[in-house]
């Protein structure tokens, strides 16, 4: 799933990612597209709070692509 927050300033990219994570299945992968450099800090912080994981951070032509994984479903 792509969460497109290009052109928006903090905190909008992280808020959009959080909203998408609320409906994502456990273990899902999402990619946040953002142009605000603060997304490099805010998205990993959000994932740490939620127990998810940042899989990659890449930048191409001013667009930051942050791929994250939601926490896996609990076992047991």
PQR file with spaces between the fields and no chain letter, atoms N, CA, C, O and H, PARSE charges and radii, in Angstrom:
ATOM       1  N    UNK     1       0.846   -1.172    0.000 -0.4000 1.5000
ATOM       2  CA   UNK     1       0.000    0.000    0.000 -0.0000 2.0000
ATOM       3  C    UNK     1       0.894    1.239    0.000  0.5500 1.7000
ATOM       4  O    UNK     1       1.897    1.291    0.713 -0.5500 1.4000
ATOM       5  N    UNK     2       0.529    2.213   -0.789 -0.4000 1.5000
ATOM       6  CA   UNK     2       1.246    3.486   -0.868 -0.0000 2.0000
ATOM       7  C    UNK     2       0.458    4.536   -0.093  0.5500 1.7000
ATOM       8  O    UNK     2      -0.752    4.675   -0.273 -0.5500 1.4000
ATOM       9  H    UNK     2      -0.285    2.171   -1.368  0.4000 1.0000
ATOM      10  N    UNK     3       1.147    5.268    0.764 -0.4000 1.5000
ATOM      11  CA   UNK     3       0.559    6.393    1.477 -0.0000 2.0000
ATOM      12  C    UNK     3       1.231    7.642    0.893  0.5500 1.7000
ATOM      13  O    UNK     3       2.394    7.923    1.181 -0.5500 1.4000
ATOM      14  H    UNK     3       2.130    5.156    0.910  0.4000 1.0000
ATOM      15  N    UNK     4       0.491    8.377    0.080 -0.4000 1.5000
ATOM      16  CA   UNK     4       1.056    9.513   -0.645 -0.0000 2.0000
ATOM      17  C    UNK     4       0.837   10.804    0.144  0.5500 1.7000
ATOM      18  O    UNK     4      -0.284   11.302    0.242 -0.5500 1.4000
ATOM      19  H    UNK     4      -0.455    8.148   -0.154  0.4000 1.0000
ATOM      20  N    UNK     5       1.921   11.334    0.702 -0.4000 1.5000
ATOM      21  CA   UNK     5       1.849   12.584    1.457 -0.0000 2.0000
ATOM      22  C    UNK     5       2.798   13.621    0.859  0.5500 1.7000
ATOM      23  O    UNK     5       3.248   14.532    1.555 -0.5500 1.4000
ATOM      24  H    UNK     5       2.832   10.929    0.622  0.4000 1.0000
ATOM      25  N    UNK     6       3.098   13.481   -0.424 -0.4000 1.5000
ATOM      26  CA   UNK     6       3.987   14.441   -1.083 -0.0000 2.0000
ATOM      27  C    UNK     6       3.348   15.821   -1.060  0.5500 1.7000
ATOM      28  O    UNK     6       2.147   15.971   -1.282 -0.5500 1.4000
ATOM      29  H    UNK     6       2.732   12.742   -0.990  0.4000 1.0000
ATOM      30  N    UNK     7       4.177   16.830   -0.787 -0.4000 1.5000
ATOM      31  CA   UNK     7       3.700   18.207   -0.783 -0.0000 2.0000
ATOM      32  C    UNK     7       3.126   18.656    0.550  0.5500 1.7000
ATOM      33  O    UNK     7       2.765   19.823    0.695 -0.5500 1.4000
ATOM      34  H    UNK     7       5.153   16.708   -0.606  0.4000 1.0000
ATOM      35  N    UNK     8       3.032   17.766    1.523 -0.4000 1.5000
ATOM      36  CA   UNK     8       2.500   18.122    2.831 -0.0000 2.0000
ATOM      37  C    UNK     8       3.630   18.243    3.842  0.5500 1.7000
ATOM      38  O    UNK     8       4.636   17.538    3.760 -0.5500 1.4000
ATOM      39  H    UNK     8       3.326   16.817    1.405  0.4000 1.0000
ATOM      40  N    UNK     9       3.450   19.132    4.780 -0.4000 1.5000
ATOM      41  CA   UNK     9       4.448   19.368    5.823 -0.0000 2.0000
ATOM      42  C    UNK     9       4.066   18.600    7.084  0.5500 1.7000
ATOM      43  O    UNK     9       2.927   18.163    7.243 -0.5500 1.4000
ATOM      44  H    UNK     9       2.633   19.705    4.847  0.4000 1.0000
ATOM      45  N    UNK    10       5.031   18.447    7.963 -0.4000 1.5000
ATOM      46  CA   UNK    10       4.842   17.811    9.262 -0.0000 2.0000
ATOM      47  C    UNK    10       3.675   18.493    9.985  0.5500 1.7000
ATOM      48  O    UNK    10       3.614   19.723    9.994 -0.5500 1.4000
ATOM      49  H    UNK    10       5.957   18.802    7.833  0.4000 1.0000
ATOM      50  N    UNK    11       2.782   17.769   10.568 -0.4000 1.5000
ATOM      51  CA   UNK    11       2.759   16.340   10.863 -0.0000 2.0000
ATOM      52  C    UNK    11       1.929   15.508    9.893  0.5500 1.7000
ATOM      53  O    UNK    11       1.695   14.327   10.153 -0.5500 1.4000
ATOM      54  H    UNK    11       2.832   16.770   10.561  0.4000 1.0000
ATOM      55  N    UNK    12       1.474   16.091    8.779 -0.4000 1.5000
ATOM      56  CA   UNK    12       0.546   15.394    7.884 -0.0000 2.0000
ATOM      57  C    UNK    12       1.078   14.048    7.376  0.5500 1.7000
ATOM      58  O    UNK    12       0.328   13.072    7.415 -0.5500 1.4000
ATOM      59  H    UNK    12       1.664   17.050    8.568  0.4000 1.0000
ATOM      60  N    UNK    13       2.330   13.935    6.901 -0.4000 1.5000
ATOM      61  CA   UNK    13       2.779   12.626    6.423 -0.0000 2.0000
ATOM      62  C    UNK    13       2.661   11.520    7.481  0.5500 1.7000
ATOM      63  O    UNK    13       2.213   10.414    7.181 -0.5500 1.4000
ATOM      64  H    UNK    13       2.939   14.728    6.870  0.4000 1.0000
ATOM      65  N    UNK    14       3.061   11.824    8.702 -0.4000 1.5000
ATOM      66  CA   UNK    14       2.990   10.821    9.761 -0.0000 2.0000
ATOM      67  C    UNK    14       1.548   10.517   10.137  0.5500 1.7000
ATOM      68  O    UNK    14       1.212    9.366   10.415 -0.5500 1.4000
ATOM      69  H    UNK    14       3.425   12.723    8.946  0.4000 1.0000
ATOM      70  N    UNK    15       0.699   11.525   10.150 -0.4000 1.5000
ATOM      71  CA   UNK    15      -0.719   11.296   10.451 -0.0000 2.0000
ATOM      72  C    UNK    15      -1.366   10.402    9.396  0.5500 1.7000
ATOM      73  O    UNK    15      -2.170    9.530    9.724 -0.5500 1.4000
ATOM      74  H    UNK    15       0.972   12.461    9.925  0.4000 1.0000
ATOM      75  N    UNK    16      -1.013   10.619    8.135 -0.4000 1.5000
ATOM      76  CA   UNK    16      -1.563    9.760    7.069 -0.0000 2.0000
ATOM      77  C    UNK    16      -1.053    8.327    7.197  0.5500 1.7000
ATOM      78  O    UNK    16      -1.800    7.374    6.973 -0.5500 1.4000
ATOM      79  H    UNK    16      -0.359   11.327    7.868  0.4000 1.0000
ATOM      80  N    UNK    17       0.212    8.179    7.557 -0.4000 1.5000
ATOM      81  CA   UNK    17       0.764    6.840    7.755 -0.0000 2.0000
ATOM      82  C    UNK    17       0.058    6.153    8.921  0.5500 1.7000
ATOM      83  O    UNK    17      -0.313    4.984    8.817 -0.5500 1.4000
ATOM      84  H    UNK    17       0.819    8.953    7.740  0.4000 1.0000
ATOM      85  N    UNK    18      -0.129    6.859   10.015 -0.4000 1.5000
ATOM      86  CA   UNK    18      -0.804    6.287   11.182 -0.0000 2.0000
ATOM      87  C    UNK    18      -2.216    5.819   10.812  0.5500 1.7000
ATOM      88  O    UNK    18      -2.637    4.729   11.198 -0.5500 1.4000
ATOM      89  H    UNK    18       0.172    7.809   10.100  0.4000 1.0000
ATOM      90  N    UNK    19      -2.935    6.650   10.065 -0.4000 1.5000
ATOM      91  CA   UNK    19      -4.304    6.293    9.668 -0.0000 2.0000
ATOM      92  C    UNK    19      -4.299    5.029    8.805  0.5500 1.7000
ATOM      93  O    UNK    19      -5.143    4.151    8.987 -0.5500 1.4000
ATOM      94  H    UNK    19      -2.593    7.536    9.751  0.4000 1.0000
ATOM      95  N    UNK    20      -3.363    4.935    7.878 -0.4000 1.5000
ATOM      96  CA   UNK    20      -3.271    3.751    7.018 -0.0000 2.0000
ATOM      97  C    UNK    20      -2.907    2.510    7.841  0.5500 1.7000
ATOM      98  O    UNK    20      -3.396    1.415    7.563 -0.5500 1.4000
ATOM      99  H    UNK    20      -2.677    5.649    7.730  0.4000 1.0000
ATOM     100  N    UNK    21      -2.061    2.680    8.837 -0.4000 1.5000
ATOM     101  CA   UNK    21      -1.660    1.551    9.680 -0.0000 2.0000
ATOM     102  C    UNK    21      -2.829    1.008   10.492  0.5500 1.7000
ATOM     103  O    UNK    21      -2.866   -0.179   10.813 -0.5500 1.4000
ATOM     104  H    UNK    21      -1.663    3.570    9.063  0.4000 1.0000
ATOM     105  N    UNK    22      -3.782    1.875   10.825 -0.4000 1.5000
ATOM     106  CA   UNK    22      -4.936    1.454   11.621 -0.0000 2.0000
ATOM     107  C    UNK    22      -5.779    0.404   10.904  0.5500 1.7000
ATOM     108  O    UNK    22      -6.406   -0.438   11.547 -0.5500 1.4000
ATOM     109  H    UNK    22      -3.752    2.840   10.564  0.4000 1.0000
ATOM     110  N    UNK    23      -5.793    0.452    9.586 -0.4000 1.5000
ATOM     111  CA   UNK    23      -6.621   -0.492    8.819 -0.0000 2.0000
ATOM     112  C    UNK    23      -5.796   -1.589    8.152  0.5500 1.7000
ATOM     113  O    UNK    23      -6.355   -2.479    7.511 -0.5500 1.4000
ATOM     114  H    UNK    23      -5.283    1.135    9.063  0.4000 1.0000
ATOM     115  N    UNK    24      -4.489   -1.537    8.295 -0.4000 1.5000
ATOM     116  CA   UNK    24      -3.616   -2.528    7.659 -0.0000 2.0000
ATOM     117  C    UNK    24      -3.626   -3.836    8.454  0.5500 1.7000
ATOM     118  O    UNK    24      -3.703   -3.832    9.683 -0.5500 1.4000
ATOM     119  H    UNK    24      -4.034   -0.814    8.816  0.4000 1.0000
ATOM     120  N    UNK    25      -3.549   -4.926    7.745 -0.4000 1.5000
ATOM     121  CA   UNK    25      -3.492   -6.243    8.382 -0.0000 2.0000
ATOM     122  C    UNK    25      -2.143   -6.426    9.074  0.5500 1.7000
ATOM     123  O    UNK    25      -1.149   -5.835    8.654 -0.5500 1.4000
ATOM     124  H    UNK    25      -3.486   -4.929    6.747  0.4000 1.0000
ATOM     125  N    UNK    26      -2.100   -7.237   10.130 -0.4000 1.5000
ATOM     126  CA   UNK    26      -0.823   -7.514   10.797 -0.0000 2.0000
ATOM     127  C    UNK    26       0.206   -8.051    9.801  0.5500 1.7000
ATOM     128  O    UNK    26      -0.106   -8.905    8.972 -0.5500 1.4000
ATOM     129  H    UNK    26      -2.908   -7.717   10.472  0.4000 1.0000
ATOM     130  N    UNK    27       1.424   -7.543    9.893 -0.4000 1.5000
ATOM     131  CA   UNK    27       2.495   -7.981    9.004 -0.0000 2.0000
ATOM     132  C    UNK    27       2.488   -7.325    7.635  0.5500 1.7000
ATOM     133  O    UNK    27       3.264   -7.707    6.759 -0.5500 1.4000
ATOM     134  H    UNK    27       1.677   -6.849   10.567  0.4000 1.0000
ATOM     135  N    UNK    28       1.606   -6.327    7.440 -0.4000 1.5000
ATOM     136  CA   UNK    28       1.532   -5.642    6.142 -0.0000 2.0000
ATOM     137  C    UNK    28       2.724   -4.720    5.943  0.5500 1.7000
ATOM     138  O    UNK    28       3.369   -4.285    6.896 -0.5500 1.4000
ATOM     139  H    UNK    28       0.975   -6.017    8.151  0.4000 1.0000
ATOM     140  N    UNK    29       2.994   -4.436    4.682 -0.4000 1.5000
ATOM     141  CA   UNK    29       4.031   -3.463    4.319 -0.0000 2.0000
ATOM     142  C    UNK    29       3.365   -2.263    3.677  0.5500 1.7000
ATOM     143  O    UNK    29       2.499   -2.406    2.813 -0.5500 1.4000
ATOM     144  H    UNK    29       2.470   -4.790    3.907  0.4000 1.0000
ATOM     145  N    UNK    30       3.772   -1.084    4.102 -0.4000 1.5000
ATOM     146  CA   UNK    30       3.266    0.164    3.547 -0.0000 2.0000
ATOM     147  C    UNK    30       4.454    1.030    3.178  0.5500 1.7000
ATOM     148  O    UNK    30       5.508    0.948    3.809 -0.5500 1.4000
ATOM     149  H    UNK    30       4.475   -0.967    4.803  0.4000 1.0000
ATOM     150  N    UNK    31       4.288    1.861    2.158 -0.4000 1.5000
ATOM     151  CA   UNK    31       5.339    2.799    1.773 -0.0000 2.0000
ATOM     152  C    UNK    31       4.776    4.204    1.829  0.5500 1.7000
ATOM     153  O    UNK    31       3.785    4.520    1.171 -0.5500 1.4000
ATOM     154  H    UNK    31       3.432    1.927    1.645  0.4000 1.0000
ATOM     155  N    UNK    32       5.423    5.042    2.622 -0.4000 1.5000
ATOM     156  CA   UNK    32       5.067    6.448    2.732 -0.0000 2.0000
ATOM     157  C    UNK    32       5.896    7.230    1.736  0.5500 1.7000
ATOM     158  O    UNK    32       7.123    7.138    1.733 -0.5500 1.4000
ATOM     159  H    UNK    32       6.228    4.785    3.156  0.4000 1.0000
ATOM     160  N    UNK    33       5.224    8.007    0.882 -0.4000 1.5000
ATOM     161  CA   UNK    33       5.913    8.937   -0.008 -0.0000 2.0000
ATOM     162  C    UNK    33       5.769   10.318    0.606  0.5500 1.7000
ATOM     163  O    UNK    33       4.651   10.770    0.854 -0.5500 1.4000
ATOM     164  H    UNK    33       4.227    8.082    0.884  0.4000 1.0000
ATOM     165  N    UNK    34       6.879   10.993    0.853 -0.4000 1.5000
ATOM     166  CA   UNK    34       6.854   12.317    1.463 -0.0000 2.0000
ATOM     167  C    UNK    34       7.949   13.189    0.875  0.5500 1.7000
ATOM     168  O    UNK    34       8.985   12.699    0.425 -0.5500 1.4000
ATOM     169  H    UNK    34       7.787   10.626    0.651  0.4000 1.0000
ATOM     170  N    UNK    35       7.701   14.488    0.889 -0.4000 1.5000
ATOM     171  CA   UNK    35       8.713   15.444    0.450 -0.0000 2.0000
ATOM     172  C    UNK    35       9.238   16.261    1.628  0.5500 1.7000
ATOM     173  O    UNK    35      10.210   16.999    1.473 -0.5500 1.4000
ATOM     174  H    UNK    35       6.860   14.886    1.255  0.4000 1.0000
ATOM     175  N    UNK    36       8.624   16.146    2.785 -0.4000 1.5000
ATOM     176  CA   UNK    36       9.071   16.848    3.988 -0.0000 2.0000
ATOM     177  C    UNK    36      10.194   16.046    4.637  0.5500 1.7000
ATOM     178  O    UNK    36       9.982   14.892    5.010 -0.5500 1.4000
ATOM     179  H    UNK    36       7.834   15.546    2.911  0.4000 1.0000
ATOM     180  N    UNK    37      11.384   16.630    4.781 -0.4000 1.5000
ATOM     181  CA   UNK    37      12.507   15.904    5.373 -0.0000 2.0000
ATOM     182  C    UNK    37      12.236   15.385    6.790  0.5500 1.7000
ATOM     183  O    UNK    37      12.878   14.429    7.224 -0.5500 1.4000
ATOM     184  H    UNK    37      11.557   17.567    4.479  0.4000 1.0000
ATOM     185  N    UNK    38      11.306   15.994    7.508 -0.4000 1.5000
ATOM     186  CA   UNK    38      10.984   15.540    8.868 -0.0000 2.0000
ATOM     187  C    UNK    38      10.405   14.130    8.872  0.5500 1.7000
ATOM     188  O    UNK    38      10.417   13.466    9.908 -0.5500 1.4000
ATOM     189  H    UNK    38      10.785   16.771    7.155  0.4000 1.0000
ATOM     190  N    UNK    39       9.904   13.665    7.742 -0.4000 1.5000
ATOM     191  CA   UNK    39       9.355   12.303    7.671 -0.0000 2.0000
ATOM     192  C    UNK    39      10.434   11.274    7.994  0.5500 1.7000
ATOM     193  O    UNK    39      10.131   10.200    8.514 -0.5500 1.4000
ATOM     194  H    UNK    39       9.894   14.204    6.900  0.4000 1.0000
ATOM     195  N    UNK    40      11.697   11.596    7.688 -0.4000 1.5000
ATOM     196  CA   UNK    40      12.812   10.686    7.998 -0.0000 2.0000
ATOM     197  C    UNK    40      12.939   10.445    9.498  0.5500 1.7000
ATOM     198  O    UNK    40      13.427    9.397    9.921 -0.5500 1.4000
ATOM     199  H    UNK    40      11.943   12.468    7.265  0.4000 1.0000
ATOM     200  N    UNK    41      12.505   11.404   10.296 -0.4000 1.5000
ATOM     201  CA   UNK    41      12.566   11.297   11.748 -0.0000 2.0000
ATOM     202  C    UNK    41      11.235   10.801   12.306  0.5500 1.7000
ATOM     203  O    UNK    41      11.194    9.902   13.147 -0.5500 1.4000
ATOM     204  H    UNK    41      12.109   12.256    9.952  0.4000 1.0000
ATOM     205  N    UNK    42      10.154   11.402   11.825 -0.4000 1.5000
ATOM     206  CA   UNK    42       8.832   11.125   12.390 -0.0000 2.0000
ATOM     207  C    UNK    42       8.331    9.713   12.120  0.5500 1.7000
ATOM     208  O    UNK    42       7.780    9.079   13.020 -0.5500 1.4000
ATOM     209  H    UNK    42      10.188   12.132   11.142  0.4000 1.0000
ATOM     210  N    UNK    43       8.505    9.213   10.922 -0.4000 1.5000
ATOM     211  CA   UNK    43       7.987    7.873   10.592 -0.0000 2.0000
ATOM     212  C    UNK    43       8.684    6.779   11.414  0.5500 1.7000
ATOM     213  O    UNK    43       7.993    5.919   11.960 -0.5500 1.4000
ATOM     214  H    UNK    43       8.952    9.728   10.190  0.4000 1.0000
ATOM     215  N    UNK    44      10.012    6.774   11.524 -0.4000 1.5000
ATOM     216  CA   UNK    44      10.643    5.763   12.380 -0.0000 2.0000
ATOM     217  C    UNK    44      10.208    5.873   13.846  0.5500 1.7000
ATOM     218  O    UNK    44      10.044    4.858   14.524 -0.5500 1.4000
ATOM     219  H    UNK    44      10.573    7.472   11.080  0.4000 1.0000
ATOM     220  N    UNK    45      10.024    7.091   14.328 -0.4000 1.5000
ATOM     221  CA   UNK    45       9.575    7.278   15.700 -0.0000 2.0000
ATOM     222  C    UNK    45       8.174    6.684   15.877  0.5500 1.7000
ATOM     223  O    UNK    45       7.911    6.005   16.869 -0.5500 1.4000
ATOM     224  H    UNK    45      10.157    7.915   13.778  0.4000 1.0000
ATOM     225  N    UNK    46       7.281    6.934   14.924 -0.4000 1.5000
ATOM     226  CA   UNK    46       5.932    6.368   14.973 -0.0000 2.0000
ATOM     227  C    UNK    46       5.985    4.852   14.983  0.5500 1.7000
ATOM     228  O    UNK    46       5.290    4.210   15.771 -0.5500 1.4000
ATOM     229  H    UNK    46       7.495    7.486   14.118  0.4000 1.0000
ATOM     230  N    UNK    47       6.796    4.279   14.123 -0.4000 1.5000
ATOM     231  CA   UNK    47       6.881    2.821   14.056 -0.0000 2.0000
ATOM     232  C    UNK    47       7.426    2.233   15.346  0.5500 1.7000
ATOM     233  O    UNK    47       7.009    1.151   15.761 -0.5500 1.4000
ATOM     234  H    UNK    47       7.361    4.799   13.483  0.4000 1.0000
ATOM     235  N    UNK    48       8.342    2.927   15.974 -0.4000 1.5000
ATOM     236  CA   UNK    48       8.876    2.465   17.260 -0.0000 2.0000
ATOM     237  C    UNK    48       7.764    2.466   18.303  0.5500 1.7000
ATOM     238  O    UNK    48       7.651    1.525   19.089 -0.5500 1.4000
ATOM     239  H    UNK    48       8.680    3.805   15.637  0.4000 1.0000
ATOM     240  N    UNK    49       6.944    3.511   18.316 -0.4000 1.5000
ATOM     241  CA   UNK    49       5.839    3.601   19.262 -0.0000 2.0000
ATOM     242  C    UNK    49       4.819    2.481   19.053  0.5500 1.7000
ATOM     243  O    UNK    49       4.273    1.942   20.016 -0.5500 1.4000
ATOM     244  H    UNK    49       7.036    4.276   17.678  0.4000 1.0000
ATOM     245  N    UNK    50       4.569    2.137   17.793 -0.4000 1.5000
ATOM     246  CA   UNK    50       3.536    1.163   17.465 -0.0000 2.0000
ATOM     247  C    UNK    50       4.041   -0.275   17.436  0.5500 1.7000
ATOM     248  O    UNK    50       3.251   -1.208   17.292 -0.5500 1.4000
ATOM     249  H    UNK    50       5.013    2.574   17.011  0.4000 1.0000
ATOM     250  N    UNK    51       5.339   -0.457   17.571 -0.4000 1.5000
ATOM     251  CA   UNK    51       5.902   -1.802   17.554 -0.0000 2.0000
ATOM     252  C    UNK    51       6.135   -2.340   16.156  0.5500 1.7000
ATOM     253  O    UNK    51       6.336   -3.541   15.976 -0.5500 1.4000
ATOM     254  H    UNK    51       5.981    0.301   17.687  0.4000 1.0000
ATOM     255  N    UNK    52       6.109   -1.457   15.160 -0.4000 1.5000
ATOM     256  CA   UNK    52       6.378   -1.864   13.782 -0.0000 2.0000
ATOM     257  C    UNK    52       7.851   -1.728   13.464  0.5500 1.7000
ATOM     258  O    UNK    52       8.685   -1.572   14.356 -0.5500 1.4000
ATOM     259  H    UNK    52       5.945   -0.481   15.306  0.4000 1.0000
ATOM     260  N    UNK    53       8.157   -1.790   12.186 -0.4000 1.5000
ATOM     261  CA   UNK    53       9.559   -1.783   11.760 -0.0000 2.0000
ATOM     262  C    UNK    53       9.724   -0.965   10.487  0.5500 1.7000
ATOM     263  O    UNK    53       8.890   -1.031    9.584 -0.5500 1.4000
ATOM     264  H    UNK    53       7.480   -1.917   11.462  0.4000 1.0000
ATOM     265  N    UNK    54      10.804   -0.194   10.421 -0.4000 1.5000
ATOM     266  CA   UNK    54      11.169    0.513    9.199 -0.0000 2.0000
ATOM     267  C    UNK    54      12.048   -0.433    8.394  0.5500 1.7000
ATOM     268  O    UNK    54      13.097   -0.869    8.869 -0.5500 1.4000
ATOM     269  H    UNK    54      11.482   -0.141   11.154  0.4000 1.0000
ATOM     270  N    UNK    55      11.621   -0.748    7.179 -0.4000 1.5000
ATOM     271  CA   UNK    55      12.359   -1.679    6.335 -0.0000 2.0000
ATOM     272  C    UNK    55      13.370   -0.973    5.441  0.5500 1.7000
ATOM     273  O    UNK    55      14.457   -1.498    5.197 -0.5500 1.4000
ATOM     274  H    UNK    55      10.769   -0.394    6.794  0.4000 1.0000
ATOM     275  N    UNK    56      13.018    0.218    4.950 -0.4000 1.5000
ATOM     276  CA   UNK    56      13.951    0.957    4.104 -0.0000 2.0000
ATOM     277  C    UNK    56      13.564    2.427    4.045  0.5500 1.7000
ATOM     278  O    UNK    56      12.404    2.790    4.238 -0.5500 1.4000
ATOM     279  H    UNK    56      12.136    0.644    5.148  0.4000 1.0000
ATOM     280  N    UNK    57      14.556    3.261    3.776 -0.4000 1.5000
ATOM     281  CA   UNK    57      14.361    4.691    3.546 -0.0000 2.0000
ATOM     282  C    UNK    57      15.186    5.036    2.323  0.5500 1.7000
ATOM     283  O    UNK    57      16.409    4.897    2.322 -0.5500 1.4000
ATOM     284  H    UNK    57      15.498    2.966    3.619  0.4000 1.0000
ATOM     285  N    UNK    58      14.509    5.485    1.285 -0.4000 1.5000
ATOM     286  CA   UNK    58      15.190    5.851    0.037 -0.0000 2.0000
ATOM     287  C    UNK    58      14.701    7.211   -0.411  0.5500 1.7000
ATOM     288  O    UNK    58      13.572    7.599   -0.111 -0.5500 1.4000
ATOM     289  H    UNK    58      13.515    5.598    1.285  0.4000 1.0000
ATOM     290  N    UNK    59      15.546    7.940   -1.129 -0.4000 1.5000
ATOM     291  CA   UNK    59      15.144    9.234   -1.665 -0.0000 2.0000
ATOM     292  C    UNK    59      15.498    9.298   -3.137  0.5500 1.7000
ATOM     293  O    UNK    59      16.627    9.010   -3.536 -0.5500 1.4000
ATOM     294  H    UNK    59      16.463    7.625   -1.373  0.4000 1.0000
ATOM     295  N    UNK    60      14.516    9.681   -3.937 -0.4000 1.5000
ATOM     296  CA   UNK    60      14.701    9.834   -5.369 -0.0000 2.0000
ATOM     297  C    UNK    60      14.012   11.113   -5.817  0.5500 1.7000
ATOM     298  O    UNK    60      12.815   11.289   -5.591 -0.5500 1.4000
ATOM     299  H    UNK    60      13.599    9.915   -3.613  0.4000 1.0000
ATOM     300  N    UNK    61      14.757   11.999   -6.447 -0.4000 1.5000
ATOM     301  CA   UNK    61      14.209   13.255   -6.966 -0.0000 2.0000
ATOM     302  C    UNK    61      13.409   14.030   -5.925  0.5500 1.7000
ATOM     303  O    UNK    61      12.359   14.594   -6.235 -0.5500 1.4000
ATOM     304  H    UNK    61      15.730   11.856   -6.631  0.4000 1.0000
ATOM     305  N    UNK    62      13.911   14.057   -4.687 -0.4000 1.5000
ATOM     306  CA   UNK    62      13.264   14.830   -3.637 -0.0000 2.0000
ATOM     307  C    UNK    62      12.093   14.149   -2.948  0.5500 1.7000
ATOM     308  O    UNK    62      11.482   14.728   -2.050 -0.5500 1.4000
ATOM     309  H    UNK    62      14.764   13.599   -4.436  0.4000 1.0000
ATOM     310  N    UNK    63      11.774   12.925   -3.357 -0.4000 1.5000
ATOM     311  CA   UNK    63      10.695   12.177   -2.720 -0.0000 2.0000
ATOM     312  C    UNK    63      11.306   11.092   -1.843  0.5500 1.7000
ATOM     313  O    UNK    63      12.076   10.250   -2.303 -0.5500 1.4000
ATOM     314  H    UNK    63      12.270   12.454   -4.086  0.4000 1.0000
ATOM     315  N    UNK    64      10.944   11.139   -0.579 -0.4000 1.5000
ATOM     316  CA   UNK    64      11.421   10.146    0.380 -0.0000 2.0000
ATOM     317  C    UNK    64      10.414    9.001    0.401  0.5500 1.7000
ATOM     318  O    UNK    64       9.216    9.223    0.581 -0.5500 1.4000
ATOM     319  H    UNK    64      10.318   11.824   -0.205  0.4000 1.0000
ATOM     320  N    UNK    65      10.895    7.794    0.218 -0.4000 1.5000
ATOM     321  CA   UNK    65      10.051    6.594    0.273 -0.0000 2.0000
ATOM     322  C    UNK    65      10.465    5.790    1.493  0.5500 1.7000
ATOM     323  O    UNK    65      11.572    5.254    1.551 -0.5500 1.4000
ATOM     324  H    UNK    65      11.868    7.613    0.071  0.4000 1.0000
ATOM     325  N    UNK    66       9.569    5.713    2.464 -0.4000 1.5000
ATOM     326  CA   UNK    66       9.843    4.994    3.700 -0.0000 2.0000
ATOM     327  C    UNK    66       8.928    3.772    3.736  0.5500 1.7000
ATOM     328  O    UNK    66       7.709    3.901    3.848 -0.5500 1.4000
ATOM     329  H    UNK    66       8.670    6.149    2.417  0.4000 1.0000
ATOM     330  N    UNK    67       9.524    2.598    3.641 -0.4000 1.5000
ATOM     331  CA   UNK    67       8.756    1.362    3.667 -0.0000 2.0000
ATOM     332  C    UNK    67       8.780    0.810    5.082  0.5500 1.7000
ATOM     333  O    UNK    67       9.836    0.657    5.696 -0.5500 1.4000
ATOM     334  H    UNK    67      10.515    2.494    3.550  0.4000 1.0000
ATOM     335  N    UNK    68       7.580    0.512    5.585 -0.4000 1.5000
ATOM     336  CA   UNK    68       7.432    0.029    6.962 -0.0000 2.0000
ATOM     337  C    UNK    68       6.629   -1.259    6.976  0.5500 1.7000
ATOM     338  O    UNK    68       5.905   -1.566    6.029 -0.5500 1.4000
ATOM     339  H    UNK    68       6.722    0.636    5.087  0.4000 1.0000
ATOM     340  N    UNK    69       6.766   -2.001    8.050 -0.4000 1.5000
ATOM     341  CA   UNK    69       5.976   -3.222    8.261 -0.0000 2.0000
ATOM     342  C    UNK    69       5.209   -3.062    9.558  0.5500 1.7000
ATOM     343  O    UNK    69       5.758   -2.615   10.564 -0.5500 1.4000
ATOM     344  H    UNK    69       7.355   -1.752    8.819  0.4000 1.0000
ATOM     345  N    UNK    70       3.931   -3.431    9.530 -0.4000 1.5000
ATOM     346  CA   UNK    70       3.133   -3.389   10.742 -0.0000 2.0000
ATOM     347  C    UNK    70       3.565   -4.529   11.650  0.5500 1.7000
ATOM     348  O    UNK    70       4.180   -5.490   11.189 -0.5500 1.4000
ATOM     349  H    UNK    70       3.485   -3.794    8.712  0.4000 1.0000
ATOM     350  N    UNK    71       3.250   -4.431   12.930 -0.4000 1.5000
ATOM     351  CA   UNK    71       3.579   -5.547   13.820 -0.0000 2.0000
ATOM     352  C    UNK    71       2.881   -6.829   13.342  0.5500 1.7000
ATOM     353  O    UNK    71       1.767   -6.777   12.820 -0.5500 1.4000
ATOM     354  H    UNK    71       2.750   -3.650   13.305  0.4000 1.0000
ATOM     355  N    UNK    72       3.529   -7.952   13.519 -0.4000 1.5000
ATOM     356  CA   UNK    72       2.941   -9.246   13.144 -0.0000 2.0000
ATOM     357  C    UNK    72       1.800   -9.571   14.090  0.5500 1.7000
ATOM     358  O    UNK    72       1.711   -9.031   15.192 -0.5500 1.4000
ATOM     359  H    UNK    72       4.434   -7.995   13.943  0.4000 1.0000
ATOM     360  N    UNK    73       0.941  -10.451   13.644 -0.4000 1.5000
ATOM     361  CA   UNK    73      -0.166  -10.888   14.497 -0.0000 2.0000
ATOM     362  C    UNK    73       0.391  -11.624   15.714  0.5500 1.7000
ATOM     363  O    UNK    73       1.352  -12.385   15.598 -0.5500 1.4000
ATOM     364  H    UNK    73       1.013  -10.889   12.748  0.4000 1.0000
ATOM     365  N    UNK    74      -0.211  -11.399   16.871 -0.4000 1.5000
ATOM     366  CA   UNK    74       0.276  -12.120   18.053 -0.0000 2.0000
ATOM     367  C    UNK    74       0.082  -13.622   17.912  0.5500 1.7000
ATOM     368  O    UNK    74      -0.914  -14.079   17.351 -0.5500 1.4000
ATOM     369  H    UNK    74      -0.992  -10.781   16.965  0.4000 1.0000
ATOM     370  N    UNK    75       1.021  -14.368   18.412 -0.4000 1.5000
ATOM     371  CA   UNK    75       0.908  -15.833   18.362 -0.0000 2.0000
ATOM     372  C    UNK    75       0.556  -16.336   19.751  0.5500 1.7000
ATOM     373  O    UNK    75       0.903  -15.720   20.759 -0.5500 1.4000
ATOM     374  H    UNK    75       1.830  -13.996   18.867  0.4000 1.0000
ATOM     375  N    UNK    76      -0.129  -17.447   19.786 -0.4000 1.5000
ATOM     376  CA   UNK    76      -0.430  -18.069   21.062 -0.0000 2.0000
ATOM     377  C    UNK    76      -1.750  -17.778   21.501  0.5500 1.7000
ATOM     378  O    UNK    76      -2.160  -18.234   22.569 -0.5500 1.4000
ATOM     379  H    UNK    76      -0.412  -17.947   18.967  0.4000 1.0000
